[in-house]
Amino acid sequence: MKPLKRNIFQRVLGICATPTPRHEDCWSYSDGKITIDLGRAPELEQPGSGLRIESKECPERVLVIYGDDCQFYAFRNRCEHAGRRLDPVPGEEKVQCCSVGKTTYDYEGKIMAGSAKGPIKVYQVDLADGKLTVSID
Ligand code: FES
């Protein structure tokens, strides 16, 4: 299983690879749903890419990815080991914790390797009219 290429300092400090949106107004949160305007989210154009949603306006940290299978997925962005953030692993159909433990999950949230003991939460996503809706309630 290939780990995401990160150096030891990035792993020790828990610095993830996935960016927050370049266009902060590409998403909004209301009534338990995050809506992302994909036309304003270039971070999600390439298979294996991802975007972090985290803000006071949203009750949960969320990792949204455009998977290697060209489908969108969204995860609670807290590793079940000690809560660090996750990154997609391009070409592997996996997401991986940014910490030293490198817990790795499949797109269904199940653990494939690492220190965590339970699965991560996977949120329902719906795509319509260029907008991706993530239901986090
Ligand atoms: S916090 Fe993810 S493996 Fe430790």
Boltz pocket constraint, residues with backbone or C-beta under 6 A from the ligand:
constraints:
  - pocket:
      binder: B
      contacts: [[A, 79], [A, 80], [A, 81], [A, 82], [A, 83], [A, 84], [A, 85], [A, 97], [A, 98], [A, 99], [A, 100], [A, 101], [A, 102], [A, 103], [A, 114], [A, 115], [A, 116]]
      max_distance: 6.0
